[in-house]
């Protein structure tokens, strides 16, 4: 079940993943080694305390010291002026993660979800005229890659914007 469109979807998927690595690498490197506060005695206090050189060589370092440690500013932003970015981050992250079902299954999980929702509407007599139509595998993957890219871009944007505003 491989079509020409699968190559387009895979190309977009890996293009986004590759660009994300470059963006995250640049951002963490800048926060660790460049951006910071210079004090009158000449010392520099970097945003992430210079941990890029020690932590960027392992996957666990990226997850622990960059993504998880820095996401706390975004996730705990609800009581501040950054709450919109925190909500965008969580909502877009949900869309991004949920889109993987489209990409990996093509349509199966989503079709079951849609049919369950329609069944509930029919049972409650809310919208009895609606009948679901199955997506083709290509349509399912197209919807998946669109949600993946949109969710990923908004997640990345909200993460970096809220992070920089909160520490700046």
Secondary structure, 3 states (H helix, E strand, C coil): CCCHHHHHHHHHHHHHHHHHHHHHHHHHHHHHHHCEEECCCCCEEECCCCCHHHHCCCHHHHHHHHHHHHHHHHHCCCCCCCHHHHHHHHHHHHHHHHHHHHHHHCCHHHHHHHHHHHHHHHHCCCCCCCCCCCCCHHHHHHHHHHHHHHHHHHHHHHHHHHHHHHHC
